Amino acid sequence: MTGTALMHTVGVRALEWLWAHRDGFRLEPDADPEVGLLERFKPIGELALVCKVLFREGVAGSRQAELARRLLDHVWRDTLDGGRMLVRGQRTEPFSPIPFEVHLAFRELGHRCPEVERATELNHRLDSWSAFETTPTRRLGLSAFQRRAGLTPRPTEADAFRRTWLARRPEPWTVEGHTAYDITHAVFHLTDWGEHPEALPPDTADYLSLWLPAWLDDWLDLQRWDLLGELLVVDACLPRPTFDERAWEAFAAAQQPDGAMPALRTMPTGDRDEVFDVVYHPTLVAAFASTLATSRSLSDLAQAS
């Protein structure tokens, strides 16, 4: 199997698994207050973001595109109850940005809930929004979401990025798991999930181009497939992607015959819902990495011919 075909196949299989396990995208309206109602919104928002990338890049086959659309419709209609669960989440935690983030991803794909939009516009004017305590990379993401929603980012994306680990380009050998996830998400936010690779600051792109191969090797050796997949997305966002053959072949080999991608080493076992909660994210990442890498690879091939 050629490199581009292999990358594409990873995404096809991942989407098949996500569709077969669509009931795993569930909410827990009676969740313990210590856990919070909004905890389970995260998988839903991530699904919408990845499907948006799939539609945008235009490299999905008809089966993939159909499953992605059906997944989105199912989650919006049956899980979010047409957006009404987002309203409930906003009322439960009035100043949480999570309902806003999830709603924006769906709004960009044609689903809207005016009540969430009104709450967002109100909350955005409050000092609590910009005072919300979080990590620098998370703050960068919030600013990017505000800009995409037509709001004025507070702080600006440039100011938010300057506070991140990646912007300071520290010693590359100090990277560990949490830092690496921050690196990948800083790239996602800066490039609008791979839509604008040119938005990476040149010095940041040079730093990543120099050290990403070593980080790919590290997390490949650890068989940490979730993080490896995110780093493969970062590679596809660089001015000159490497499409690292060793990393992609191992990543594809780790994928299960049904399309599931384990997070670390091998597949977990146990209760179906518990397995879903461990596996859904690396499987979504596999679909994301596949879509973006396939698109960039085909574009490079077209330019070279």
N, C-alpha and C positions, 0 to 999 in steps of 0.2 A: 504494500500500500504506500503510495507516495505521501510526502509530508502534508500537503494540503488536504488530500483525501482523508488521511488519518485524523487531522485536526477536526475536519468537518464531521466525521463519523462520531467522534466523542460527543459533540453537541447533539446530534440526532438521538443517540442512545440516552443521553441525560434527559432530554425533553420527554422521551417515551416514559422514563421512570417517574418524572414529575407528574405527568398526566395520570399514570396508573395509581399514583399515591396522592392524588389531589385532595383527598379528605384529610390528609395530614395538615393542610393549611387550615387550621381551626382556631377558634377563640375559646376562651374560658371565662364566660361572663360572671361566674361565681368564684373566681380565683381568690385565694387568700390575700387580704390587703397588703401583707408583707411582700407578696410576689408582684401583685398589681395586674390589673386588667390589660394594660398596654404591652406587656411582655411579649405576647403572641402576635402583635401586629408586625413585628420585625420581619418574620419570614414572608409575610404578604407584601410588604413594601419592596423587599429584595426581589421577589418574583416579578413584580411590575417593572422594576428597573431593568432586569435582564431581558424581559420580553420586549421592552422598548428598544433595547440595543439590537435584538434580533430583527425586529421590523425595520429599524433604521438602516442596518447594514445591507439588507437585501440579498443575503447569501443563503437564506433558508430555503429548503425545498417546500413544495406545496403541503406535504404532510406536516413538516415542522411548523410552518406558519399557521396551519389550521389548528394544531394542538395548542400553540401558544395563545391564539385568540380564544379558544374554548376554555383554556385554563383561566385566563383573565376574566372572562365572562362568568365562569363558575365562582371564582373567588369574590368578585364584586357582588354578584347576585345572591349567592348562597351563604358565603362566609361573612361578608360585610353588610349583608342585608340592604344592598343598594346604597351603601354609604351611611346607613343609620347607626351602625356600630361605631363608625368613626365619630359621629356626633356624641354617642354615649361615652366613648373614650375621652373626648374633649371635656365633657361635663364632669367626668370622674377625676381627671387631672387637668384642670383648666389651663395651666401654663406649660404643659408638656408639648414639645414640638413634634412628637411622634405622629399624631393624627394629621397634622399639616403635611409632613413629609410623605406619608403614605398616600394621602389624598392627591398631592401634586403629581406623583408618579402615575396615578390612575387618570387624573385630569388630562395629562399629556397624551393619554391613549383613548380619550373620548368619554370618560366617565366623570361626572361632576356631582357634587353635593353642596348646594349654595350655603347651607348652614355652617359647614366646616369653613368655607371661604370667608364668611362674615366673621367667624371667631378668629380666624387667622389675621384678618385685617385689624381687628381690635387688639389682639395680643401683641401684634408687631409694634404698635405704638407705645406699649408699656415698657418701662425701664427693666422690668423683670425679664423681658426677652433677651436683652443684651447682657444682663447680669447673670443669666443662667450659667451655672458653673459646670464646666465640662473640659475635656482635653482639647488641646489646640487643633488637632486634626478634626475632631468632632465639630468644633467651632467653625472651621473652614467649610465643612460640609453644610452646616446650617446657613452660612452666608451664601454658598452656591445655590442652595435650594431657594433662598429668598430672591436671589437674582432671577432664577428661572421662573418664579411665581410673579415676577413683575414688581417686586417690592425692593426697597433700597436696603442693601445688605448692611447689617450692623453687627460687627465691624465690616469694613470692606474685605473682599477676598484677599487682596494684596496684604493688608495688615494681618489678617488671620493666618495666611500662609507663612509670613515671616516668623511666627511664633512656633511653627512646627519643627520637629526633629529634622525632617528632610530639607527644609529651607536652609538650615545651618550646616548641612553636609558634614556631620561629625565623623570620627574614625569609623570606617566601615566594619571593622572587626568587632565593634561593640553591639552590633545588631542582635537582638534576640526576638522571640516570638511576638511579643506585644509591639515592639518597635517596628518589626517588619510589617505587621498589619497596618500600623499607622502610615508607613511609607506607601503601601499599596493604595490605601484610601486617599491619601493626599494626591496621588497621581489621578485616581478616579475623579475626584472633585475638580481638580485643575483642568482636566481634559473633557469634562462633561461625559464621564464614563466612556472615554475613548473616541468621542466624536471629533474632538479638536486636539490632536496630538501636538499641533504647533503651539498650543497654549502653555506647554511646559517651558519654564524659563530655560534658556540655553545652558546655563551653568548647572542647573538641576538635571537636565537631560544628559549632559556630559558625565556628571557624577554617576548617574544610574547606568549609563552605557558601560562605564568602567567597572563597576562593582556588581552589577546584577548577575553576570555569569557565575561569580563566586557564590552569591546567595542562592542561586538556583541549584548549584552543586550541593550546598549545605543541606537545604531542605529536601532535596531528592535523596540524599544519603540517609536522612532521618525518616524518609517515607511519610512526610507530613503533607499529604496530598492537597488539603484545603489551602494551605499557604502557598504551596508550589503552584497551584492553579492561579492564585491571585498574582503571583510574580510573573507567570506567563502572560497575564493580561498586561502587566506593566511593560513587559518586553514588546508587546504589540503596540504600545503607545509611544515607543521611542522613535526618533527620526529614522533609525536604521535597525529594525527588529532583527534578532538573530534566529528566531524560530528554532531554538535550541533542540537539536534532533534527539539527543539523549534524554533530555527532560520530557519532551513530548511523547517519546516512545514508552517511557516508564509510566507517565501519567495515564496514557491510554491503556497500558497493560494492567494498571491498578483498577480501572473501571470494571465493574461487574457485568456479566452477560446481560442483565436486565437494565443496565444503564446507571445504576447507583454508583456513586464515588465515595469510598470511605474517607473519613477525615484524617485518620492516622493509621498507617500500616494496613490493617485488614478490616473487613466489615464487622460491626458489632452484631450481637445477637440479643434476642429478648422480645419484649412487648413491641408490637408494630408501631405504636405511637412514639415510644421511646427511641426506637431505631430511626424513625423519621426525623426526630428532633436532632439527632447526631449527624444524619447523613444529608439532610435537605440542603444545607449550605454548601458543602463541597460539590454537590451535584449541580446546584445553581451556578457555582463558580465554573464548573466544567463547561456548562452551556455558554456562559459569558466568554470564557477564554477561547472556546472553539469558534464562536461567532466572530469575535474581533480578530483573532489570528488568521482565520480563513479569509476574511475580508481584506486584511492588509496583505496577506500572501498573494491573493489573486490580483490585487492592485499592483503590487511590485512586479508580478509576472507580466501584466499587461504593459507596464511602462518599459520593461526590458525588451519586449518583442518589437 
